Amino acid sequence: MADKTTVAVVGCGLIGASWAALFLRAGHDVRAWDPDPESLGGFRGRVATPLAQLEQIGGPTVLGELHLGADLGDALEGARLVQENAPENVSLKQDLYAQIEARVADDVIIASSTSAHPWSHLSVGMKRPARLITAHPFNPPHLVPLVEIFGTDDAVVAWAEAFYSGIGSAPVRLKKEAVGHIANRLASALWREAVHIVAEGIAGVEAVDKALVNGPGLRWSVLGAHMAYHLGGGAGGMAGYLDHLGTSQEKRWASLGNPSLTPDVLEKLVNGVTAEAAGRSIAELEAERDAALIALAKLRQKSE
């Protein structure tokens, strides 16, 4: 977006730091606040890492200014958008929205980064619920562009779509709210079957992950599930695929599992992923993930 905007980042954990880096990189000013003084005090340092990663990817840079709010009211001063990143506790979020609404103008938009809670649960008790949207990013937001948006005011949602597009994100609009939005529902369905395969002894954890990364994962990085099957139908497209292979697809659906996280299954999952990590720490695995995402982002940028 050409217009410089002030964004209040409320909640200064990993998601808040990632959001702040994106906003700053796009030239917007960020005013941040967290009720935990330690989290707020270390925020500049945590923002520095995603900013450096965005620098590796390249692209235009007009850095905004980062201000750490002395209190919530200070952080909200002049904000057009409030990006809320509080813990996934509905009552806590509702209380926070009441505090925010008491301090901001009527046209200020509140965007929740909630990963699962639907809009109707979060908006209870708000004076102006139409100002609230769910704007769920995928972790880490500065490297994974998806933002899933739901709201009840078309003008508010349209503004948010334009804003997130302007910082390099890829917003998608939900037609109606759903627990887990879109992508987490898809991811949950996939992981359910991944757990089922391990639980039934069909394959181990590492084999399942390797099959995904080197098979459909590659295709899904450039094509959505529906488009992939459209191409799978050859010249006939989706209609051809459904005509010839729809019945076999239904048979595969019918054979999918619904596993329970029993102690035995939990042990298989933990032991399996520990073996796959091969001694690498969480920090090391995150660094490998981020390096791969940065490389992909560079490729995507070149292809645009």
Secondary structure in CASP SS format (residue, H / E / C, confidence):
PFRMAT SS
TARGET T0000
AUTHOR 0000-0000-0000
METHOD secondary structure of the structure
MODEL  1
M C 1.00
A C 1.00
D C 1.00
K C 1.00
T C 1.00
T E 1.00
V E 1.00
A E 1.00
V E 1.00
V E 1.00
G C 1.00
C C 1.00
G C 1.00
L H 1.00
I H 1.00
G H 1.00
A H 1.00
S H 1.00
W H 1.00
A H 1.00
A H 1.00
L H 1.00
F H 1.00
L H 1.00
R H 1.00
A C 1.00
G C 1.00
H C 1.00
D E 1.00
V E 1.00
R E 1.00
A E 1.00
W E 1.00
D C 1.00
P C 1.00
D C 1.00
P H 1.00
E H 1.00
S H 1.00
L H 1.00
G H 1.00
G C 1.00
F H 1.00
R H 1.00
G H 1.00
R H 1.00
V H 1.00
A H 1.00
T H 1.00
P H 1.00
L H 1.00
A H 1.00
Q H 1.00
L H 1.00
E H 1.00
Q H 1.00
I H 1.00
G C 1.00
G C 1.00
P C 1.00
T C 1.00
V C 1.00
L C 1.00
G C 1.00
E C 1.00
L E 1.00
H E 1.00
L E 1.00
G C 1.00
A C 1.00
D C 1.00
L H 1.00
G H 1.00
D H 1.00
A H 1.00
L H 1.00
E C 1.00
G C 1.00
A C 1.00
R C 1.00
L E 1.00
V E 1.00
Q E 1.00
E E 1.00
N C 1.00
A C 1.00
P C 1.00
E C 1.00
N C 1.00
V H 1.00
S H 1.00
L H 1.00
K H 1.00
Q H 1.00
D H 1.00
L H 1.00
Y H 1.00
A H 1.00
Q H 1.00
I H 1.00
E H 1.00
A C 1.00
R C 1.00
V C 1.00
A C 1.00
D C 1.00
D C 1.00
V C 1.00
I E 1.00
I E 1.00
A E 1.00
S E 1.00
S C 1.00
T C 1.00
S C 1.00
A C 1.00
H C 1.00
P C 1.00
W H 1.00
S H 1.00
H H 1.00
L H 1.00
S C 1.00
V C 1.00
G C 1.00
M C 1.00
K C 1.00
R C 1.00
P H 1.00
A H 1.00
R H 1.00
L E 1.00
I E 1.00
T E 1.00
A E 1.00
H E 1.00
P E 1.00
F C 1.00
N C 1.00
P C 1.00
P C 1.00
H C 1.00
L C 1.00
V C 1.00
P C 1.00
L E 1.00
V E 1.00
E E 1.00
I E 1.00
F E 1.00
G C 1.00
T C 1.00
D C 1.00
D H 1.00
A H 1.00
V H 1.00
V H 1.00
A H 1.00
W H 1.00
A H 1.00
E H 1.00
A H 1.00
F H 1.00
Y H 1.00
S H 1.00
G H 1.00
I C 1.00
G C 1.00
S C 1.00
A E 1.00
P E 1.00
V E 1.00
R E 1.00
L C 1.00
K C 1.00
K C 1.00
E C 1.00
A C 1.00
V C 1.00
G C 1.00
H C 1.00
I C 1.00
A H 1.00
N H 1.00
R H 1.00
L H 1.00
A H 1.00
S H 1.00
A H 1.00
L H 1.00
W H 1.00
R H 1.00
E H 1.00
A H 1.00
V H 1.00
H H 1.00
I H 1.00
V H 1.00
A H 1.00
E C 1.00
G C 1.00
I C 1.00
A C 1.00
G C 1.00
V H 1.00
E H 1.00
A H 1.00
V H 1.00
D H 1.00
K H 1.00
A H 1.00
L H 1.00
V H 1.00
N H 1.00
G C 1.00
P H 1.00
G H 1.00
L H 1.00
R H 1.00
W H 1.00
S C 1.00
V C 1.00
L C 1.00
G C 1.00
A H 1.00
H H 1.00
M H 1.00
A H 1.00
Y H 1.00
H H 1.00
L H 1.00
G H 1.00
G C 1.00
G H 1.00
A H 1.00
G H 1.00
G H 1.00
M H 1.00
A H 1.00
G H 1.00
Y H 1.00
L H 1.00
D H 1.00
H H 1.00
L H 1.00
G H 1.00
T H 1.00
S H 1.00
Q H 1.00
E H 1.00
K H 1.00
R H 1.00
W H 1.00
A H 1.00
S H 1.00
L C 1.00
G C 1.00
N C 1.00
P C 1.00
S C 1.00
L C 1.00
T C 1.00
P H 1.00
D H 1.00
V H 1.00
L H 1.00
E H 1.00
K H 1.00
L H 1.00
V H 1.00
N H 1.00
G H 1.00
V H 1.00
T H 1.00
A H 1.00
E H 1.00
A H 1.00
A C 1.00
G C 1.00
R C 1.00
S C 1.00
I H 1.00
A H 1.00
E H 1.00
L H 1.00
E H 1.00
A H 1.00
E H 1.00
R H 1.00
D H 1.00
A H 1.00
A H 1.00
L H 1.00
I H 1.00
A H 1.00
L H 1.00
A H 1.00
K H 1.00
L H 1.00
R H 1.00
Q H 1.00
K H 1.00
S H 1.00
E C 1.00
END
